[in-house]
């Protein structure tokens, strides 16, 4: 049996450290907050939010610098830093504004 944790080491896309300002709004919960990304990838991000969010919450993210919006779900809340949350985008997408994303970010997109 491997001692390597599968959930953390087998990412679906390369993580990139990136700090951009975001806004989040609850889709079924009356929550609106500001925050920023810490690490992003094609499938989601680790964010720092101005209010505590909870696992399972459905939100819409607005990336202020790009103006892009995406639906996402809170999939992780750091127990030691509850303002740090992992989000999973509903659809894999580079909403973060990376001009030169990692090669594996292109695999999920079909060229027009």
CORRAHU-V732224 format. One line per field, one symbol per residue. phi: phi as a letter, one per 20 degrees, with the letter a starting at -180 (. if undefined). Layout:
phi = ???
This chain:
phi = .feffffeddffbfecfbdcfccccfecdfccbdabedccbfdradcddfcfdcgnfecdddegfdmecbebcfdbcffecffececdffcgaeeenffcfggffefedeff
